[in-house]
């Protein structure tokens, strides 16, 4: 069987509550490098650790773990990796402490205030803590990544380095095309066909892609054509006459989605809400988003 690296983002929901010092909000004011150095020291000194594949919770993570079995049926020997704002790139089998850190802004435990700072943070948190880079994984065989918009921006330098060396690299989600990497943009219209929640949509899309991978070639034209033919033929939800929502319902939606997709942008979140057949005016959604994230 061919080796396959599966890279997914972490989740905000954890099976164990983090210690106060492992909340990013507890970091002192300073440069990104200074704060990341302090953070890495705290992670390294933590006394209690847990296997990452047991630490994360929620539908996104449940579906992520199932990808390994789906990949095996497609002819791959898959290993699951986690991209985390708090830990860098780690094997899902590796132990680590519970923590609270995200690229999402605004968020009480955000590690950055802009895309540039997120990119700097990722660079520093990878140094000394990570066991690998995307580029290294891509050199060893096919690599399938399921990344949110903010993680794609934070990891863009690694993604571009990967694209320069990888022979088979697939990105589900993301924000823009990257040379050398085949991208499948997130499509909320597929949720009806794939089932589950919107928080696990990209993972379910990746699983569907693997099920169409009949020749054990991740990015072959045969696989791509089969998947796109399926995606264009499945029923899609009616998007007219969206259902109005109360403030409480919008806030509950924001909390659920941001917990499952740490770092998701406000624009992307509103798009998901509307694609699901619900309605919220843009400025109202922005106000409720700021209020909700500021309360965390």
N, C-alpha and C positions, 0 to 999 in steps of 0.2 A: 504493500500500500504506500502511496505517496504521502510524504509529510506535509501537513498543512498547519499554518499558524492562524489562529482565530483571535482577533484583537477586538475587544468590546470595552465600552466605557463603564466605569464603576457606577454605583447607585448611591444616592443620599441616604437611603434607608439601610440601617445596619442592625444585625441581630443583637449587638452589644452596644451600650451607650459609651461614647468616648469620654476619657478623662477631660477635665477642664483645660488642661494644658495642650490637649490635642484637638482643640477647636481653633481654627485659623483666626478667629476673632480675638484670641488671647495674645496674638503676636504683637510685639511693640512696633511703634512707628519706625520706619527705616527704608532703605533701598530694597529693591526686590532681592538682590543678592544677599543682603544682611538678613532679611526676614527668612529667606529660604534656608540659609545656613542654620539659623536657630531652629527652624522647623525640622530639618533633617536630624539635628541632634536630639530633639525630643522624641522623634519616631524611633531612633536607634536606642534610646535609653528606656523606652517603655517596657514595663515588666510583663504585662499580659499580652499575648499575641494569639491570633486565631487564623486558621487557613482561610484565605480570601474567598474561596468558593463557598464557604459556610458563613462568612461574615456579612455578605451582601444579601438583601432581601428584595422582594417585589417581583412583578410579572416580567419586567425586563431581564432580571437576573435569572429567573427560572427558565425562560426561553433561551438565554445565552448558554446555560449549562447543557441544554438539550441539543445545542448545535453540534456538540462533539459526536453524539450518536448519529445525527443526520449526516454529518460529514463522512462517518465510517461507511454508511450505506452507499455513499457516492464514490467510495474507493479511496478515501483519505485517512491517514493516521493523524488525527487532529490534536493540537495542544491549545488550550485556552489561555489567553493573556488578558490582563486588565490594564487599561490606561486610566490612571488616577491622578488628579491634581495633587493629592497628598502623598503619593508614593512613586509616581513615575510609571514606567512600564514594568509590570511584574507578572510572573506566571500565576495563574489562579490557584495553584496548589501551594503557593508559598505562604508562610505565616506572616502576619503583620498585626499591629495594634488597631483597635477601633479608632476612627478619626473623623473629623468633620472639616472638609476643605473642598472648595469648588471654584470653577472659573466663572460661575454665573454672577453677573452684576445687575442690580444691587442684590446682595445677599450678605447676611451677617458673617458668614464664614467664607466669603470670597477672598481669594489669595491675590487678586489683581483688580485694577480699576479700568483697564482697557485691554484691547486685543494685543497691543505691543507688550504690556506688562505680563499678560498671560504667556506669551511666547518666551519672554525672559524667564519667567518662573519655571516653565517646563524644561528649559535648557538647564537651569540650575538644579532642579529637583532630580533630573536624570543623572547628573554628575555624582558618582559615588554611591547612589542608591539603586539604580537600575541594573538589571542583569543583561539587558540587551537594548538595541534600538530597532526601529522599524527596518532600517537599512540592513542590519544584520539578519533579521528574520527573513527578509525578502531574498537575501542571498542563499539561504538554506533551502528554499522551496516556495511553493505558492503561499500567498498571504491574503486573508480575507479580513477586512476591517469594517466594523460598524461604529461610526463616530458621529456625534452631534456636531452642529455648526461651530460651537465655541471650542470644542476639543480639536476640530480640524484646524481652526485658526491658530490655536496654541501650539499644535504639533506640525505646522506647515513646513518648517525647515526639515524635519525628519521625513515628512511625506515626500517632499521634493527630492531628498537624497535617496529615498526608497525608489521613486519613479525612475531614477537614473540607472539603477542596477537590477531591478526586479524583472523577471521574465513573465511572472503571473501575479498580478496584484489587483485586487478588487476592493473598491470602497463603496459601501452602502451608506447613504446619507451624505455627510459632508456639506460643503458650501460652494465649491467651484471645481472645475476640471483641473487636473494636475497631470502634466506630461508623464507618460509611462504607467499610469494607473487608470484602469477602467472604472468608471463611476456609474452607480445606479442611484439617482436622486430619490429621496424619500417621497412617497406618493400615498397620501392619506386616502385616496380613492380606492386603494387595494384592501383597506381594512375589512370591508364586508366579505371579501373572498378569503382573506387570511384569518379572520377572527381575532379574538383577544382585544386588548386595550391599545390605545394609541401609543402608550408608553413603550410597548414592545413591538411596534409596527416594523421598525427597521430590522430588528432581529428576525422577525417572522419573514420579512422580505428576503433576508440572507438565507434562511432555511429553505425557502421556496426556490431560490437560485440553485442551491446545492441539490435539491431534488430534480432539477432539470439538467444536472451536470452528468450526462450519461456516458461521456467519454473520459471521465476522470481528468478533464482539463478545465481548470477553473474559469479561464477567460477566453476559451475558444469561441470562434464564431458559431459553432454548432450549439454550444451552451447558451450563448447570448441570444441567438435567434429563437431558440426554443422558449427561453424565459420571456422575452419580449412578446412573442406570439401569444403566450398564455396571458400575460398581463394586459394585453390589448383586448382580449376576448372576454375576460371575466366581468360580471356585473359590477357596476359602480353605484354608490349611493346618490340619491337625488339631492342636489345642493340648493334647490330653490326653497322658498318659504322657510327660512331658518327659524328655529325655535328660540324665542327670547329667554334670557336668563336673569335671575335675580342677582344682586350683589353677592349674596351668600353662596350661590351656585358657582359664580365665576371664581370666587376666592377658593372654594373647594377644588375646582378644576385646576387652578394654578398650583395649589399645594401638592396635589396628586402628581401632576406632570413634572414639576420641578424636582420632586423627590426621586422620581424614576429616571429623569434625564437631567442630571446636574449640569448646569451651564447652558441650558437651552435658552435661546434668545427670546425676548419678548415678542418680536415680530414673528418668529417661527411658531411660538406658542399660540398667538392669535390666529395664525393660519390653520393650525391643527384644530382649534376650536371651531372655526368656521367650516372647515372641511368636514367636520363631524355632524353638520346640520344645525348647529346652534349659532346664536347671534349675540354680538356685543360690539357696540360702537368703539372705534379705535381709541379715542381719548379717554373714554370711560374705562376701557380695559387697561390702558397705561396707568391710570390713577390707582386702580385696584391692584395691579401688579406691584407697583411701588409700595403700596400699603402692606400687601401680603409679605413681600420679601423683606421689607424693613422690620416686620414683626418677628422674624425668625432668628 
